[in-house]
Amino acid sequence: MKQLRPGFLPCVLGPTGAGKTAAALALAEALPGPARVLNADSRQVYRDLPLLTAQPPPEDQARFPHLLYGFLPLTERLGAGEYARLAGAAVRETLEAGALPILAGGTGLYVRALLSGLAPIPPVPADILQDLQAECAALGSPALYALLRREDPEYAARIHPRDPQRVVRALAVLRATGIPFSRWHAVPAAPAPFRPVKVGVDLPPAELEDRLRRRLEAMLAAGALEEIRRASALCPDPGAPGWTGIGCRELLRHLAGEMDEAACRSLWLRNTRAYAKRQRTWFRRDREIVWFSPDETSALVEYVLEKLTSSPLNCS
């Protein structure tokens, strides 16, 4: 029998639809002790969209405790800083309970916030953020970007003028604190008190696209459109944070009669493919990740176990 080495956090990462959930479950089953699966996907936090966000089904969640899945209403947003706070607490509680947390997901900013920490930026008052969002909606993000370029040229050089979320966020922090966003990011963050073991699950783009297409069709067959109808009745505001996920906007437009089903499916698949490409680009920059295909689950599990376990115990 082998003993788990303390302080390690297995991380199963990669693009959407590649098979991270299955790999995390296989790893949980192979561990010599209890395990809990911890979500690192910004869409799977929403409780009213379990099917559309590809949350682990109830039968899988019954096998091992799953944390930070399906707990947030569509009206709320979970930023990276708040996610890191919640996930860090979940990791600590899991370790204190004698179990091993397994991080699984594809939101790179969440993963980075948890493992590396974020700049200690104070919360921005809601009225400041709302005022800037209204300005952005009225004037367009390029107009606000011009202001940001004057006030904080260093950060402005890092982002695109048509990235309203980042432009508004940087200006909101500047207005709230009087300190440019770039200076906040220069403040060292405290690293996490655990050591990650990172593995990635991925496929060549053409093979992944085929999996994404089949998953899309399976979601529709399982009732994704009905799920959207129910969720829309609970949260009719199309601008709510929970509706920003891929598949949501496309199905909402279909329900509103703005596009037929074929166009909806085509746009949904195209946007999912583009998102997977962005995820792959993000994670491939991380040289600590060791990559596997979905068919190499046994090799993935063997690699992680080798990192997580010490020499066999002497039971004599």
CORKATA-V677586 format. One record per helix or strand. SS is the DSSP state (h for helix, s for strand). FROM is the first residue (numbers start at 0). TO is the last residue. If there is no record, write none. Layout:
ss & from & to
SS & FROM & TO
SS & FROM & TO
This chain:
ss & from & to
s & 1 & 3
s & 7 & 12
h & 19 & 29
s & 34 & 38
s & 45 & 45
h & 57 & 60
s & 64 & 66
s & 71 & 71
h & 79 & 95
s & 99 & 103
h & 107 & 115
h & 125 & 138
h & 140 & 150
h & 152 & 155
h & 163 & 176
h & 180 & 184
s & 194 & 200
h & 204 & 221
h & 223 & 233
h & 240 & 243
h & 247 & 254
h & 260 & 283
s & 289 & 291
h & 293 & 307
s & 308 & 311
